[in-house]
Amino acid sequence: MTRLEQLKQHLQAVLGDRIIRLIEHVGEITIECKPASLLEVARLLRDHDSLKFEQLIDLCGVDYAEYGEGTWSGMRYATVYHLLSISLNQRLRLRVFAFDDDFPVLPTMVDLWPVANWFERESFDLYGIMYEGHPDLRRLLTDYGFVGHPFRKDFPMIGNVEMRYDPEQQRVVYQPVSIDPRNNVPRVIREEGFHHG
């Protein structure tokens, strides 16, 4: 039995029907659970003798709005957790979708893995995913007066407001963006019969 098959067996034995999806792809396992069971699943992943995922390597927000060239029909926002077991030398990806697309909320992981603190702040700042119970959920990368969440797929590439220094007021002021929106995606046009080489 391979290590991956063994991990799969342990996950199914320990977590059972708390796992709503298990995907094996390119030698890696991703599991999904519902937000309501996230804390219990995470605690078992960390503490169970056959799993021992002591370390949260990373977590990131994901916006599936235009995933699969617009064919995606599931929930829009998810958080993906990358876990490492140092003692058992195994890795795992855990994905959880937030049920409400208008106000995505998931429980915080700070009590289980303190390193989640800044990762969750980054995810909140860039995607607008709220982490319930987080001790200090405020922006991390954007400015305090920033409006919106820049990694959302419906966020305008030029932003909503611009800032400049106003010499008369002697301070930084915000104002609506004054440049026309444009599409920054390069178009590649090749003539029919075009060949490389």
N, C-alpha and C positions, 0 to 999 in steps of 0.2 A: 504493500500500500504506500502510495506517495505521501509526502508531507502535506501536499495540498488536499488530497482526499481525506487524510486524517483530520486536518483542520475543519474541513466541511462537516465531517461526522461529529466532531466535538461541538461545532456551532449549532448543528441541528439537535444534538442531545441536550445541550445546556439551554438553548433559547427556544426550541420548539416552535410553536405557532406565533411566537412574538416576531419571528422573521416572516415578513410578507413577500420577500423576494430574495433569491440568492443567485448571483450571476458569477460565472467563472469565465474570465476572458484574459487572454495572453498571460496565463500563469498567475493571475491575481483574482482574489475573491472580493466581491462587493455584496453587502447585505443591505436590505432596507427594512425599516420598521416604522410604525406609526408614531407620531409625536407623543401620544399618551403613554407609550411604553418606552420612550427613548431613555429616560433616566435609569429605569430598571435594566434595560438592555446594556447600557453603557457600564453600569456598576458590575454586572455579571461578566462583561468582556474584560473589565479591569481585574476583578477579584477571583474569578473561578480558576481553580488549579489547572484545568486543561486549556485555558485561554491566556490568562496573564498579560493582557495588553496594558502594561504599566504606563506606556508613554503615548500621549497625543502628539503626533509629529506636526500636524497642520489641520486646520479646518477652513473651509472656504464656502462662500455663498455661490449659488449658481442661479442664473435666470434662464429658464427654458423657453422664453417667449417665442423665439424664432428658431428653436432647435429643429434639426431635420428639415431645414429649408421651409419652415412654417407648417410642417406636418404634425407637430407635437400637439396632443390634445389633453395631456395630463395637467397636473397642478404646475404653477409657474415657477415657484421659488423652492429651492432645496438648500440644505447645508450638507456638505460632504466632510466626513471626519476621516483622517488618515491615522491609523493606529499601528503601533509597533510593540511587539513583545520581545524585550531584550533577552529575558531568561529562556524563552522557547524559540527565539529566532524566527518569528513569523510576523507577517504584515496583514492588515485588513483594511478595507474601505467600508465605511458605514454611511449610507445616504438616507436622509429623512426629508420628506416634503412637508412644507407648511400648508395647512389646509386652506387658509384664507389668502387669495391672491392680492386683495386690496390692503390687507394688514397682516403680513406674514409674521407669525410668532412661533418660537420654539423655546424649550427650557434651556437655561444656561448650563454649561458643563464646568463652570469655574470651581464648584465644590468637589468634583471628581478629578479634574486635571486643571490645576491653577493656571497653566500656560494658556488655557482657552480664553483668558481675559482679553488680551490684545487681539487675538484672532477674531473673537466675536465682535469686538469694537470695529475692527476693519470691515467685517461682513455687514454690520449694521450701517456703517458709513457709506460703503460703496453700493450695497444692494437694498438697504432699508429693511433688512430682516431684524426683528426684535428678539432679544434673548431674555425671556422672563426670569427674574431673579438675579440678573447680572448686577454686581455691586456698583458699577460706574459706567453705564452704557452711554457714552457720548462720542462724538466724532473723533477720529484718530488721524486721518490723512487730509481731509478737506478743511477749509476755513470755517470758523464758528458761524459766520453769517451765510454759509453756503446753502442754497436751496436745491433740494432733490438728492438723488443718489446716482452718481455718474456711471456705474456699471450696469444700470438697468438698460435693457435693450431699447426702451422707448425714450431714453434721455437724449436730448439734442446734442450732437457732437460739439457744438460751440457753446453749450451751456445756456442758462437762462438769464444770468446777470453777469456784468463785468465790473471790475473794480479799477479805480484809478485814484491817484493822489490829486486832491483839489487844493491848489495853492491858496485860494481865498479862504477856504474853511480850515486849511492847514491840517487836514486829516484824509484818510482813505474814504471814498464814497462808493456806494454801489448804485448801479443804474441798469436798466434793461439792456440787453445785448443790442449793439447798434450795427452789426454786420449781417448781411443777408445769409440765410442758411444755404449751404451747398452740400452736394454729395461728394464726400472725399474718397469714395471707393473707386479705384482705378478700373477703367474698362479696357479689356484686352480684345482687340478686334483683329482677326486674322483673315486674310483673303482665303477663299476656297482653294484647296490644292496646295496650301502653304506647308512646306516640309522643313524640319530642322536638318542641318548638317550639310 
